[in-house]
Amino acid sequence: MENVGKENLMYDLTQINRLCGADTALIREILNLFIEEVPKDVREMRLSFYEEEMEGVRKMAHKLKQNMYTFGIVSLQELISEMATKQIFEMDSKQIDGYITLVEKILLGIIADFQKLLAR
């Protein structure tokens, strides 16, 4: 899985490749963990939003933030970072809902790509 992810603009696995070297089993394990855990985190963020628990939204954004950097998901780095701060309390609900929808859409696309990579 050398240099996996370089051809995709949605993510860049350079950091993962650097950390794992040639250990394809470890790369697969990390990708599987992303596939398993990230949807749960996004669902929890959405649930917190529906329950009007903005602190829960902020916490889940903070939890997701590291993944945005580790997996080179540049398109979401700024948005997730903004949601992970106290700025979340200053946003209106329509803006937060739009952000969460965008996060869901992009991350589901990346998960589909990771699943294809793992099927190779």
Helices and strands as residue ranges (DSSP letters): H 14-20, H 24-50, H 54-70, H 74-83, G 86-90, H 93-119
